[in-house]
Amino acid sequence: MQQRPNRPIYLDNQATTPCDPRVLQAMLPWFTEYYGNPHSAEHVMGRQAEVAVEAARTEVAALIGAEPREIVFTSGATESNNIAIKGAARHALRLGDARRRIVTVATEHKCVLESVADLAEEGFEPVVLPVRPDGTLDPDTLRAALAVPTLLVSVMGVNNEIGVIQDLAELSAIAKQAGALFHTDAAQAAGKIPLDVQAMGIDLMSISGHKIYGPKGVGALFVRRRPRVRLAPLFSGGGQERGLRSGTLPAPLVVGLGEACRIARADMADDAARIAGLRDRMLERLRAALPGLAINGSSGQRIPGNLNLTFPAAAAAALLRAAPDLCVSTGSACSSAEIEPSYVLRALGLSDGAAARTLRIGIGRFTSPADIDAAAALLIEAHAASAHLPIEA
């Protein structure tokens, strides 16, 4: 086995990615030497920051096939999703649009599901569609939902838990045919799979910096200009970002997001090929040692770095306790002292017991073959040590 540094093995890249050193280097001068407010265009330091922000906007746009002026900077995908969904609904309501239906999917990120649910209090009709056992949305299910006039459809590009890729182009075309806007949470898709908002017919797209080896606390929302998509802002202020997202932009973070997008566009294909090889390497080792290991979600329609695995006989929580140097995540969200089975896995049809035996493994740009070999060995050992323990359902 190849030697690796004596440090925790990080395989939770769907939760967050480490900041690429190239991104950090790009950001540092904007914390120290070039600290002007990008909205202070009256003096040279403000203009320097403004130029840097606009250069970053161009890089974000290039990653997804957009125009720079269609990019609105935010604090991350959660804020972008809220602006897109609530903003579209509230603007339509103010214009007297009679449509009240908002359609989304059972496996969406909580911030999308909660945003849609919140709109019920404002007179809208939330519709949450089921997925097939492989995690994909059946186009016919969407068509049926759109038989009622619909304002907005929101479908995640890549699922954060099972890594499944939805066919955004097909789903968007169905929404367009019904006259609905189409939004996608692309936090897990941007920089990992090719995206082209024009070719895919997407109206609104959310991006997060820390999912693509950029800094935490910054993201973006694509808002189509032609035909123009109009949104009501979530809060009031100085009218920055085309009036959609007031507040002083964090120039260092925006520069970091731009650099992360530049790197992703340049390295996406190479990263994907290398990461897919590491994923297959880990899966081969685990399957050889653990008969009955199951993969959740489509095997063909998934990003290279994701493995969502149900182990044959050991609880996920017990595996994590037995392998404290391994950074992976369970398919469960903790609430007080109880473990609630993942709603994503339930949507795929998994039992509570199977969900409790499930781990999400996220392989990334800085994962090494030695990391994979060591992690596989740790999981195999942990399973042997934990298989006799009761499963927490």
C-alpha positions in Angstrom: 0.0 0.0 0.0 1.3 3.5 -0.9 2.3 5.5 2.1 0.1 8.5 3.0 0.4 11.4 5.5 -0.6 10.7 9.1 -3.8 12.8 9.0 -7.6 12.1 8.8 -8.8 10.7 5.5 -11.2 13.2 4.0 -13.9 11.6 1.9 -16.8 14.0 2.4 -16.5 16.2 -0.6 -20.2 16.5 -1.2 -20.5 18.3 2.2 -17.7 20.7 1.4 -14.4 20.7 -0.6 -11.0 22.0 0.6 -10.1 25.3 -0.8 -7.8 24.8 -3.8 -4.4 26.5 -3.0 -4.6 28.4 -6.3 -7.9 29.8 -5.1 -6.4 30.9 -1.8 -3.5 32.6 -3.6 -5.9 34.5 -5.8 -7.9 35.7 -2.8 -5.1 36.7 -0.4 -4.2 40.1 -1.9 -7.9 41.2 -1.7 -7.9 40.7 2.0 -4.7 42.7 2.6 -3.4 45.0 -0.2 -6.5 45.6 -2.3 -9.2 46.0 0.3 -11.4 48.6 -1.4 -15.1 48.4 -1.5 -16.1 47.2 -5.0 -19.1 49.6 -4.9 -16.8 52.7 -4.2 -16.2 53.5 -7.8 -15.1 57.1 -7.0 -11.5 56.2 -6.1 -8.8 53.9 -7.4 -9.0 51.2 -4.8 -12.8 50.8 -5.2 -12.3 50.6 -8.9 -9.6 47.9 -8.5 -12.0 45.8 -6.5 -14.9 46.4 -8.9 -12.7 45.2 -11.8 -11.8 42.1 -9.9 -15.4 41.4 -9.1 -16.4 41.7 -12.7 -13.6 39.5 -13.8 -14.9 36.8 -11.4 -18.4 37.3 -12.7 -17.1 36.5 -16.2 -15.5 33.3 -15.0 -18.7 32.1 -13.2 -20.7 32.9 -16.3 -18.2 31.0 -18.6 -18.5 27.8 -16.5 -22.3 27.5 -17.2 -22.6 29.2 -20.6 -24.2 32.4 -19.3 -23.6 36.1 -19.9 -21.7 37.9 -17.1 -24.7 40.2 -16.5 -26.9 37.2 -15.8 -24.8 36.3 -12.7 -25.9 37.6 -9.3 -23.5 37.0 -6.4 -24.9 35.6 -3.1 -23.7 34.0 0.1 -24.2 30.5 -1.3 -26.7 28.1 -2.9 -29.1 28.3 0.0 -29.6 32.0 -0.5 -29.6 31.6 -4.3 -32.3 28.9 -4.0 -34.4 31.1 -1.8 -34.1 34.1 -4.1 -34.9 32.1 -7.1 -38.0 30.2 -5.8 -39.5 32.9 -3.5 -38.5 35.7 -5.7 -40.1 34.2 -8.8 -43.3 33.4 -6.9 -43.7 36.8 -5.2 -43.0 38.8 -8.4 -45.6 36.8 -10.3 -48.1 37.3 -7.4 -47.5 41.1 -7.5 -48.2 41.1 -11.3 -51.5 39.3 -10.7 -50.4 36.0 -12.3 -53.1 33.4 -11.5 -50.7 30.5 -11.4 -50.0 29.2 -7.9 -48.5 25.7 -8.4 -44.7 25.3 -7.5 -43.3 21.9 -8.4 -40.2 20.3 -7.0 -38.8 16.8 -6.2 -38.8 14.7 -3.0 -35.0 14.3 -3.0 -34.2 18.0 -3.2 -31.9 19.8 -0.7 -33.8 20.9 2.4 -33.4 24.6 1.4 -35.4 24.0 -1.8 -38.1 21.9 -0.1 -38.5 24.4 2.8 -38.6 27.4 0.4 -41.4 25.7 -1.6 -43.2 24.8 1.6 -42.9 28.3 2.9 -44.8 29.6 -0.1 -47.9 27.7 1.0 -48.4 30.3 3.6 -48.6 32.9 0.9 -51.3 31.1 -1.1 -49.1 28.9 -3.4 -49.6 25.2 -4.0 -46.4 23.2 -3.3 -46.2 19.9 -5.3 -43.4 17.5 -4.4 -42.9 14.7 -6.9 -41.6 11.2 -6.2 -38.5 9.7 -7.9 -37.8 6.3 -9.4 -35.9 3.8 -7.3 -32.7 4.9 -9.0 -33.2 8.5 -7.8 -34.2 10.0 -11.2 -37.4 11.9 -11.9 -39.7 10.2 -14.5 -40.5 12.8 -17.2 -44.0 11.5 -17.4 -44.5 12.3 -13.7 -43.4 15.9 -14.3 -45.8 16.1 -17.3 -48.7 15.0 -15.2 -48.0 17.5 -12.5 -47.9 20.3 -15.1 -51.4 19.5 -16.3 -52.3 22.2 -13.8 -51.0 25.6 -14.8 -47.6 25.9 -13.0 -45.4 28.9 -12.2 -42.1 27.3 -11.4 -40.4 23.9 -11.5 -37.3 23.3 -9.4 -35.1 20.2 -10.0 -31.7 19.6 -8.5 -29.0 19.0 -11.1 -27.0 16.5 -9.0 -28.2 15.1 -5.7 -26.1 16.0 -2.7 -26.6 12.6 -1.1 -26.7 10.0 -3.8 -24.9 11.8 -6.6 -27.6 11.1 -9.2 -27.7 13.4 -12.2 -31.1 14.5 -13.5 -31.7 15.1 -17.2 -32.0 18.8 -16.9 -32.4 19.5 -20.6 -35.3 17.1 -21.0 -37.1 18.2 -17.8 -36.6 21.9 -18.6 -38.1 21.3 -22.1 -41.2 19.8 -20.5 -41.5 22.7 -18.1 -41.1 25.2 -21.0 -43.8 23.4 -23.0 -46.1 24.0 -20.1 -45.2 27.6 -19.7 -43.4 27.2 -16.4 -40.0 28.7 -15.3 -37.3 26.1 -14.7 -34.8 26.4 -11.7 -32.1 24.1 -10.8 -29.9 23.8 -7.7 -26.6 23.1 -9.3 -24.4 23.3 -6.2 -23.3 19.7 -6.7 -23.3 19.8 -10.5 -21.3 23.0 -11.3 -17.7 22.2 -12.0 -18.3 18.4 -12.0 -20.4 18.0 -15.1 -20.7 20.2 -18.2 -23.5 22.8 -17.9 -24.9 25.1 -20.5 -27.9 27.2 -19.4 -28.7 28.2 -22.9 -28.6 24.8 -24.4 -30.5 23.3 -21.4 -33.1 26.0 -21.4 -32.6 26.8 -17.8 -34.1 30.1 -16.3 -32.5 30.1 -12.9 -29.4 28.2 -11.6 -27.9 28.2 -8.1 -24.1 27.7 -7.4 -22.1 27.5 -4.2 -18.3 28.3 -3.9 -17.4 25.7 -1.3 -18.6 22.8 -3.4 -16.1 23.5 -6.2 -12.9 24.0 -4.1 -13.7 27.7 -3.5 -14.3 29.6 -0.3 -17.3 29.2 2.0 -19.8 32.0 2.2 -20.1 32.9 -1.4 -22.2 31.6 -4.3 -24.1 32.8 -7.4 -27.5 32.8 -9.0 -27.9 32.7 -12.8 -31.0 34.8 -13.8 -31.9 34.6 -17.5 -32.1 37.9 -19.4 -33.7 36.7 -22.7 -36.5 36.0 -22.2 -36.1 38.0 -19.0 -36.8 36.3 -15.7 -38.0 38.8 -13.0 -37.6 38.2 -9.3 -38.7 40.0 -6.2 -35.6 40.5 -3.9 -35.7 38.9 -0.4 -34.5 41.9 1.4 -34.1 45.7 1.0 -30.9 47.7 0.7 -28.6 49.6 -1.6 -29.8 47.8 -4.7 -26.5 46.1 -5.5 -26.5 43.1 -7.9 -29.2 44.5 -10.2 -31.4 45.1 -7.2 -31.8 41.4 -6.5 -29.2 41.0 -3.7 -28.4 44.2 -1.8 -25.3 44.4 0.4 -21.5 45.0 0.0 -20.0 42.2 -2.0 -17.1 40.3 -0.3 -14.5 41.0 -2.9 -12.0 38.3 -1.7 -14.6 35.6 -1.7 -16.0 36.6 -5.0 -12.5 36.5 -6.5 -12.1 33.1 -5.0 -15.3 31.9 -6.5 -14.2 33.2 -9.9 -10.9 31.4 -9.7 -12.6 28.2 -8.6 -14.9 28.4 -11.6 -11.9 29.1 -13.9 -10.0 26.0 -12.6 -13.1 23.8 -12.8 -13.7 24.7 -16.4 -10.1 23.9 -17.3 -9.7 20.8 -15.2 -13.2 19.2 -15.2 -12.6 16.4 -17.7 -9.2 15.4 -16.1 -10.7 15.6 -12.6 -13.6 13.5 -13.5 -11.5 10.7 -15.1 -9.1 10.5 -12.2 -11.9 10.6 -9.6 -13.9 7.9 -11.4 -10.8 5.7 -11.3 -10.5 6.2 -7.5 -14.2 5.5 -7.0 -14.0 2.2 -8.9 -10.9 1.3 -7.0 -12.7 1.8 -3.7 -15.8 0.0 -4.8 -13.8 -3.0 -6.0 -12.0 -3.4 -2.7 -15.2 -3.0 -0.6 -17.2 -5.4 -2.8 -14.5 -8.1 -2.6 -14.5 -8.0 1.2 -18.2 -7.2 1.9 -20.7 -9.4 -0.1 -24.1 -7.8 -0.1 -22.8 -4.2 -0.3 -25.4 -2.1 -2.2 -25.1 1.1 -4.2 -27.9 3.6 -3.9 -28.9 5.6 -6.9 -28.3 5.2 -10.6 -24.9 3.7 -11.4 -24.8 5.3 -14.9 -26.3 8.7 -14.1 -24.1 9.9 -11.3 -21.1 12.1 -10.7 -17.8 10.3 -10.5 -17.0 11.2 -6.9 -20.0 9.9 -5.2 -20.6 6.5 -3.6 -23.7 6.0 -1.5 -23.4 2.6 0.0 -25.6 0.4 2.2 -23.4 -2.0 4.2 -24.6 -5.6 4.7 -24.6 -5.9 8.5 -23.2 -2.8 10.4 -24.9 0.4 11.3 -23.4 3.5 9.7 -23.0 5.2 13.1 -21.1 2.2 14.4 -18.8 2.2 11.4 -17.9 5.9 12.0 -17.2 5.2 15.7 -14.9 2.3 14.7 -13.1 4.4 12.1 -12.5 7.8 13.8 -9.8 8.8 11.3 -12.2 8.5 8.3 -14.2 11.6 7.3 -17.4 10.3 5.6 -21.0 11.0 6.4 -24.1 9.0 7.2 -27.2 9.1 5.1 -29.0 10.4 8.2 -29.6 13.8 9.8 -29.2 14.0 13.6 -32.1 15.4 15.6 -31.5 15.6 19.3 -30.3 12.1 20.5 -32.2 10.3 17.7 -31.0 9.4 14.2 -33.7 10.2 11.6 -33.4 8.0 8.5 -32.5 10.0 5.4 -35.5 11.3 3.5 -33.6 11.0 0.3 -33.0 7.2 0.9 -36.6 6.8 1.9 -37.7 8.4 -1.4 -35.7 5.7 -3.2 -37.7 3.1 -1.2 -35.0 2.0 1.3 -36.2 0.8 4.7 -35.3 2.6 7.8 -32.9 -0.3 8.7 -31.1 -0.1 5.3 -30.9 3.7 5.6 -29.3 3.3 9.0 -26.6 1.1 7.4 -25.7 3.7 4.7 -22.7 5.9 4.3 -22.0 8.6 1.7 -18.4 8.7 0.4 -17.3 11.8 -1.5 -14.1 11.5 -3.5 -12.5 14.8 -4.7 -9.7 16.6 -6.5 -7.2 16.1 -3.7 -8.0 12.4 -2.8 -5.0 10.1 -3.5 -4.9 6.4 -4.3 -3.3 5.9 -0.9 -6.3 7.6 0.7 -8.7 5.2 -1.1 -6.7 2.1 -0.1 -6.5 3.2 3.6 -10.2 4.2 3.7 -11.3 0.9 2.2 -9.2 -1.0 4.7 -10.6 1.0 7.6 -14.2 0.4 6.5 -13.6 -3.3 6.1 -12.1 -3.5 9.5 -14.8 -1.4 11.1 -17.5 -3.5 9.5 -16.0 -6.7 10.9 -15.8 -5.1 14.4 -19.3 -3.6 14.2 -21.4 -6.2 12.4 -22.5 -7.8 15.7 -23.9 -4.6 17.1 -27.6 -3.7 16.8 -28.7 -1.5 13.9 -30.1 1.8 15.0 -33.2 2.1 12.8 
